Amino acid sequence: MLDLRIKEYLSKVGIRKISELDTALIETYGQEEGENHIDRLTRLYDRSEERLMYGAKDTPYLHRQEELVDYLNQSLQMSILAASFYDYVFFRRVMDYLLKYERYWTGDILDIGCGNGILACFLAMLHPESSVTGLDLSLNAVSVSVELAGSLSAENVHFACAKAAGKRMYDTLFSCRTVHENVAWRPLIEESKAAPLSIEEQTKRHEEYAKTLSAFIKPQGYLISVERYEDDSAYAGFVRALTESGFCTVKGTRMQFSCKNGDETAAFQASVFQLLPLCDGKDILKKSKTPLQATGHQICSAAEQRGI
């Protein structure tokens, strides 16, 4: 049963179930303006899909959808409509996970890749004693987040462009759907034709971003990760890369869930990790017989046995 706090928060924000985005746009903006938005979004989606599928010359993977992201966050009203269509179920699932493991939300909190700020503001209202920071590459998303926080009277959260992150470290880092955009993926058409990567290759693919995440966290701080992974071996590579950067999985916190994500169903992996410099993950991983053994209780148990 969904926690009442989630229902009340989503209702206050204005997130509701939308079956057809086109219909919602026309109802909200009127026939002419709504159709203009539909036409523009259709062209931006097509361009985004083409870039993801075939590449975009020198444009990094991270920036191949930025035009679409900026358009969807041109105003708080548009952003809430888009989130209602694409993320209605996703937000409910993620917030339920955040509440289940809220004991790991301590001190200063960073939401990296915060998007329109819906989850960052939720964390700020759950933990009024904490200072919450949301960072995003999109200036439009940051602007929408600031407006959302103001409408909710959330005074313990602030937002900024990711370029202004600096070298500050936090007690808790929240990373939600950021890995896929920051890892060096090939164009999808090349991915589909290539042979499956080994765990070692998947680890190497993720290692740079794992180091980036660890740089934001204070020693013994926590990473709460919710990422889209359809492939277990790819996720195992991500977890191994985190382990090699000093993280240990917190026993019993791993959860897999699938939910409708716009027009399609997507699979997600959620886990809590702790940054423990004494976590000897490399030796543990060498002893693992299957990829997924590297993603759960084995690593945490070794840390426990060492008295961490």
Secondary structure, DSSP 4 states (H G I P E B T S, - for coil): ---HHHHHHHHHHT----S-HHHHHHHHH-HHHHHHHHHHHHHHHHHHHHHHHH--TT--GGGTTHHHHHHHTSSHHHHHHHHHHHHHHHHHHHHHHHHHTGGG--SSEEEET-TTSHHHHHHHHH-TTS-EEEEES-HHHHHHHHHHHHHHT-TTEEEEEGGG-TT--EEEEEEES-HHHHS-PPPHHHHHHSPPPPHHHHHHHHHHHHHHHHTTEEEEEEEEEEEE-S-HHHHHHHHHHHHHTTEEEPTT--EEEEEEETTEEEEEEEEEEEE-TT--HHHHHHH-SSGGGGGSHHHHHHHHHTT-
